[in-house]
Amino acid sequence: MNETVLEKVDSKPMLKTLKQPEFRWPVVGDGLGGEYQWSSRQWSLLKTLADMRNLHSKSVLIRLNVSPDDKNSSHYIIKLDQVPLSLASREDYITNTTAAQTYRAALLSLMVDIAVMLGAPEKEALTQMEKALAFETQLAHILIPYENRTSESMYNRFTISRLQRFIPQFDWLGFIKRVVESKDDPARSISSSEPVIVRVPQYFKELFKLINSTDPRTVANYIQWRSVFSRITSLSRRFLYRYLDFARVTTGTTSLTPRWDKCVNYVENSLAYATGRLFVDAHFQEDKKLMMEELIEGVRWAFIDMLEKENDWMDQPTKKKAIEKAHAVLAKVGYPEFILNDTYLNDDLKQLQFSEKDYYGNVMQTLKFIAQSDISWLRKKVPRTEWFTNPTTVNAFYSSSTNQIRFPAGELQKPFFWGKEYPRSLSYGAIGVIVGHEITHGFDSNGRKYDRNGNLDQWWSNSSTAAFSEKAHCMIDQYNGYHWEVAGLSVRTCKHVST
């Protein structure tokens, strides 16, 4: 990254994007005019949302992704979902606590200032961004709350033609074709009979009622704000410092992340397999993998033994299936094997051409690359024995759709994993706890809804479910009693427990 050039070009790279018809920001066009001028007659909601998803890897209003079908986990399917908002929590919009009001005020101030910094007239920026924030507040009210987003309620299988009849105000076929189809992959051709999973049908019903009752300029202002908001930190320092002022209020951040640190994190997250390969070559030995696999089998054996001998609330048919599922859990350790294939990695990245003089351009082409990473799987079989977690990740995971537990190389470092030079008891007490935690995710409130093959299926009996829920609520009642008097806060157990 050439920081001198980055400061010199300032907002020019983003303004170049805002010249494009689909990405024009109405309020900025009011100030700059000419090529930046927004016109309601020329503006297309469909093209804007689709191209933002395709070119910027940015979902606004509608999230489209490709992932395994919950009831047929060997196949990929298109899914449609709601999208998070500018602020971290839905409650920040729908409540009037002091904190929520402070966050909304900070957000409005940021929206206005960024628009002005890009060329919008100050008075118009305030008026139009107030309307955009009011629109987002209305969006917050129609979002489906987290606690209502259950696996069953979010599995709503439609054909595109049926979805069109259900919500006729939007050209769903045109939108999905524009996002998914590619001349390089004829197999991704989309017709009206294409199956899709609509995770939040009621949200989409209300969304298009809201859009149709709102001035298109306000909708366009909001959409472009969300796009610009996601890329503020790719601009010069004056934008970074303005964002820092906002983050101080909303997250407590007190300083900017150094550019080198930001670059490392960006490359690590965006080019996960290339950086993962470098990390594995330098910091992960094969004997660690073998030792971890042995440890996992030890914890698995203990879990199954507990199911067989200590579990007194689960009926026998359910217990039998639980034991079968525990045996079937596939453990993935260290890294996906394909990252050791130089040809695969080079071919995967050959479309990317970076320049140290064009940081913003590097970011944009990487976003375009990322945008296709899930879409490209449509029509392909789910590789059940493969996994796609960045090896540098310092975390562990359970995947319900593949019944996998995953422990990337980044997690298998001290103090979680101690290797052969220390007693194994240290590793069992550290990473062993995490292994047990991940295995139990296959049997918690969400994982228990998926069978040994990763398909959404009610394999627990009603009596076992009721017995589990009764015991879980004992824990909820216990933790609900914890109160921190100094802060005036109580534990909100239902936000954290997997019942």
C-alpha positions, 0 to 999 in steps of 0.5 A: 500500500502506497499511503502517499498515493492513498492520501493524494487521491482522497475520495476520487476512487469512490467518486468514480464508482458513484458515477456509474448509473446503478451506484449514484448517490442522489444526495451527492449528485445534488452537489456534484451534478453532471455525471453524478446526477441521480434520476428516478427515471433511470434508476433501477432498484433491481440492477442496483441491488444485484450489481452491488451484490455481484461487484461489491459483495454487498447485500442491502435489503435482500441477501442472496447466497448459495449454501447446502439445502437444509433438507437435502444437504448434499445439494446447494440451493439459492437462499434469500434472507434479510440483511443486518442494519447500519447499527449492530442491534435491531434494538438500537432503532426500535427502543428509546433508551439513552444508549439507543438515542445516542447511537442513532444520533452518532449514525445520522451525524456520520451519514451527513458528514460522509455525504458532505465530504463526498460533495453533497450540499450540507443542508440537503445532506441533513434533510435527505439523510434524516429520511434515509435513517427514518427508512432504516428505522422502519426496516428495523421494525419489520426485521424478524428478531433473532429469537424467531429465526428458527431452523424450521421457520426459515425453511420455506421452499419456493419456486421463483414463479411461486415467489413472484406470485407471493410477492409480485412487487419485485422481479425476482427472476430478473434479480436472481438471474442477474446475480447468479447467471454467468456466461462462463458457467452455462449450468447456472442458467436460472428459470422460473422453476428454480427452487429457492429457500425464502428464509423470511417470507413475511419480511419480504412482504413488508419490505416491498410494502415499505419500498412502494410507500417510500420516495425512490430517492430515499430508498436510493439514498439509503442503499448507497449509504450502506454501500459507502458505509462499508468502504469508508475505511478504504479511503484517506485518513480524513474519512478514517478519523471521521469513522473513528469518531463514530466508532468511539460512540458506538463501540468504544474504539479509541484509536485507528488500527494501523494501516499495516495491521488492517492490510494483513487482516484484509488479505488474511480474510479475503485470500484465506487459502493463500494466506492459510497455506503460508501459515500452515507451512510456517506454523503447523506440523503434521504431528500436531494434526495426528495428536489432535485427531487422537484427542478428538477421538478420546473426547468423542468416546467420553461423550458417547459413554456419557450418553449410554450410561449417564443420560437418564432423560432421553428415551431409547429410540432417540438415544440410539440415534444420538449415539449414531450421530455422535459416531458420524461426526466428522472431525476436520483438523488443521487445514483443508487438503486442497490448500497444499495444491499450488496449481489450485491456489494459483488458478483460483487467484489468477484473475486478481492483479494488485497494485500498491498504488491503487489500494481502493482498486485492490479492495474492489476487485477482491470484493468482486472475487469474494462475491462469486465464491458461494455462487460458483457452487450452485449445481455442484454436489456438496463435498461432505468430507471437505471444509472451507475454513481459513486455517489462520482462524483462531476459533473452532466450529460445528457445521450442522449441514455436514455434521462436522467439527472443525479445528483450524491450525490457528486454533491449535496453538498455545494456550489452547493446544500444547503439542508433544512437548507438554503433558497431554493433560494440558491439551485435554484441559484446554482444547479438549474443552473446546472439542466437547463444546463443539460436539455438543452443538450437534445436540443443542437447540439448533443442532438437534434438528439436523440428523447424522447426515446434516438434513433438517429432520425431527429425530428427537421424540417429543418426550426427549425434547420436553425433558431437555427443555425442562432441564435447560430452563433450570439453568436459565432460571439460575442465570437469570438470577445474576445481577450486577448492582454497580452497572444495574445489569442482569444476565439475559440468559435467553440471548446466550443459552442453546436450549 
